Amino acid sequence: MGALGPDSDPMVREMREHLERFALAARGDVRRELESMYLLALEREKLAAIGYGGAGIQTRVRGLGADEEVRSLVAHALRWAAEDERSHAVLARGLLVRTGRLFMVLATLAAYAGGLVAGWSAAVLHHTTFKRAPVSHVLARLAIVLGRLGGKVPETAAAALKHQTFASFCRFQVGAEKTAVLSWDHIGALLERLPDGERLSLTARRIADDERKHERFLGVLLEAFDDQDKLREGHDAQSLRAALAQVDASFVPGQERVTQRTNVGGGGVVHVRQDDAASQGEPAALRALLEATLGATQLEALLALRPGARVAIKTTFMTAYDRSDPSSHVDVCLADALARWLKQRGASDVAYLEAPNHYDLFFRGRSVAEVARYIGFESDVYRVVDTSTDQVPFTFRRGTAQDTVSAAWRDADVRIVFAKMRSHPSMLVHLTTHAVESLGRRIDEMLFHDRQADLEAGAMMMLDALPPALVLLDATHHVPDGLTGILGDPTPSHPGRLYASEDPLALDLVAARHMGIHRFPAEHALSIAFDWFDDPARDILVDGPDTRIAGFKSPHRNDATVLMSALAYPVYAFSGDRGNLWVPRMDPEAFPLRRRPTLSERLIRPLLRWLFGFGVPPREARA
């Protein structure tokens, strides 16, 4: 460890001492040393995520002595750093949990809880006074005392845990980011010593670069604000925007979208077409509705500029469980009609892209080809591509959740997303933004407790690097609503609508509003997308019906469903069964069980379907 060298920063010196102790305790066992490093990283990354993105710092930013534009810039930069730190924590937690050892799982939970408590405590002590929040202050002080007794709070950190100015907070965090750089650089070096560590080593180096950017953006804020929380003379929104953009365009709202000239987050026209006959699934009406919708877009002009274009269409049909319930996928007639429309306008190849989900862990016959064939998702004018077998290495400009992508999506001349309107228990809606989830890693690799990345981050990376030229949303018939709509719905809605836009965020905002959803949780894909790209809400023009869908049941329609929605993700992701109990009633002939079900599966699966009303064929099909 002597190669790390001396450092005058006391926080960095303390971190070096930590690394020395870890190396001595590991006695040359690289994997053991890595586990100690990951536990430390998990705790500190979780702490930092709360420090940058929690309510305490948000309140402090609103009170800064600067105009609204400056405060908005500061708030965005801090939120972006918080999203980085959260993704780093998810990676560390996933790597630890995947060891499979009970002791390590418990140690991981303890580190996560420690970071959570420490982050909250630090935010209380940094940004509030005893007079304003006496109970919170007492609890925060108690947590810090216990942390110090347990050796979890370094001396330098303890000394800074007091109410301080915004500039002092930034100064302290600069030191903390230096220790994070040191930590992740060391993790990267350790991983290089493992025969299977190259991929993770590159990820660790990228995280270290993220932490260097955090150090630099905090330096920008420190230079801009004085010790009275006021903007220094000579600084304004324009200078702050330029300085933050020099660190990374992501720290400035909308700058990344403008720099990359991407349509994502730019707003524009959302085309909505409606036909009562289409709400009944009548093929001729569906084809006419599709042609009317596409005719309003610029897709035909785009194809004219790219003769012989290869078109890749990301769609969703792998939650299909019984052909009598079409609520889980885009209408097959619409899929065929779109492919024919494209071919008639010069497309040389049309490929629909999908990937397996975790259902194949429990049932046979769940490959992409088998499910497509079962529901009739096949035609002489398009081919179906399984993106899980089509992965190639890809270097993404931002994020750490993905490092491969479907070759068909990467190499396409025109990319389209064609999704189904669906409600979702925790995300509330599952629309076009979510449909790109499986273009890289499999969904279940980014969903459950041992994940190393979040679905939302993975989707943002895809939209950022390889955005679609057009997004379409099927809301014609059998649209699943309510709390558990995405799992299959025996009592769906039939809006008769089709949506199209060049901007997936704009389309999803309009569609969500029509579904009765106006606000999203902080970790929802759309909320995260606004920081990755921009919030298009003020720049959206709706061409067509702009009204709520009659009778659509929102997942937040009452207090009970709001509570269940809040509990849905932790119950599903952390129960340890990888969604085993929450599967629909599969067609037994097409999708037989992989093994004989246990007693609990035979009892709990039907009970959950009955309680929440999902995953059974529609009533008219059972009659």
Phi, psi and omega in degrees: 000349181299338181295343180291334175079168180282165177206140183280341180286121183299325179294320179291321177300317178298319179295320178298322178295321175303312183297322176299316182293320179298317181295318179296316182293328182284336178053045176087357178276103186297318182295321178295318178296321178297320179300318177297321180292319180295321178298316178295317181297316180302312182298315185283326178291321177295318177301313182294323179301319178289322180299323181270333188241000183282175183295327183299312181289328178297318177296318179298318181296321179297337181264004181293147179279075181202167180284172186297323181295318179295314180298323178295320177297315180297315181298318180296314181300319179292320178296321179296318177297321179297320179295319175303309184297322179296317180293325177295319179295320179298318179299310181299317181296317180297318180296324180288314182295326183289353172296333177078359182272132184302316180302317182290324176298316179295319178297324178294315178299320180295317179295319179297313179296321179298317178295322179297311181293317181295321179296316178296316182297314180297319179297318178299311185288327179287321196244355177232165177252162178299324182295322182282326184216072185297316182295315179299322180295316180298314180295320179295317179298319178298316179298320180292320178299313179297322178296320179292320178297326179273003179075018184266345183245107179300155183300319181295322179292318181300321181294335182267357183277078179205165179297131185214168179286167178298320179297319179295321176300313179297320180298316178296318182291331175301316177296320179296322179292327176298320178291326178294318176302312180301317182296310184288328174298319180292321176300316178300319179294320178295318181296328178296340180275354179262143181296334181249022188258002186299312183298314180290330177296318177298321178296316179299321179295322178294321178295319177301322177295321175303315183293326175295320177295322177298318178300319182288318181292325175295324175297323176298314179294321180297323178287332186276332186244143179268186184277011171247018180061031179243149179291131182292153178299138181092355178250143176210185183299320182295314180292323179293318179300315181296318182293319178292322179295330177294328176290308177188137181301335182296337181281357180242125182299128178081345185294320180297319180296317181293317182299318183271357180054042178265151179279347185291123181086002183273349182080218183101202187272133169251114182273129178233123177238144184224142180210123182297326179293326178294332179293344177264001180075021182289119188307314182297321179292323179295316179297318180295321179295318179297315181296321178295321181291313180295326180297337179276348183264180178262013185297319180297319178295322179295317179295326179296329178281344183231070181300140181072026185296143169270122185249127175249129182239115176275123181232184182223117173212005187278359170268005177299138183228337179204128186297343179282352176241095181277012184290346186269356187210162175299141180302132184292331177293318177295320179299315179294318181297321179295315180298319179293320178300317180293317180296320179296339181254023168102358179296132181275335182209135176235123181235128172267132186248132173211170181219152177296154171243191186288354178299332182288353174286335188245339186228148175275169178072023187254021173290162179301316181297319182292317180291319178300315180295321183298316184269359179085022180272070181204152185196164177277357183250357175214163174242159180250130182246129173273106186292342179289338178256008188239021187278138175227152179300144180209135179263111179273145182288328183226153175087168181231004187283335186232147170220006173222166179208158175297129179297324180298322178288316181299317189271356183293147174279329178226129180246134180228143170250129178234101186249168176254136174294124180213144171277164185214139185295322181254322179275353178073311177227151176229101190234216187288326180299320182284339187293342181274004187306317190262022176281344176242250177297154171298150183302316184292343176286344182237025187238319190265182192298335182263016181294152177253002178200161179263149176305317184298315180296320178298319179295319180297321180297321179293314180297327182288313187275321186224070186287153176285154175278335181208144173237141179235145179230120179275110174232041184279298183215161181050054178269117184287132180231191181080192187291319188242034186305322185295341180274000183112139189225116178285346179231066186283174175264159181226075186289334183072026185246152172226133183246149176210145177194159172278342182247112180297327180292318179297314180299315183294325177295316179294312181298318179298320178297321177293336177274357179092014180251121182242340181228148184233150176300158184300329182263012176288150182304320181291320177298317179294323182298327180297327178279329177289323186237278180184162175266111185276004192306320184282349185243029181256133172241124180266121178257098182125194182302130179234056184231158179293144178290123184297129175078002181290130184266110179287146174296346179248037187283343177206174184299323182295316181288331175297315179296314180295325177296319179295327182273344190302309186293310179301322178295315183290316188279330188249008181286343176091356182257006179053041177077014186301323184275350186252034180264148176292172176277096185293151169299113188295333180284320182278324186230072181291153178298146177285335180209166178294129182293147176286170179300316181296323178294320180293332181268316190280321180303307178297326180295316180295320178297320180290317182295318187254356173066049179227162167066032171229150182303152180304154183301321182293332179285333182272346185291000000 
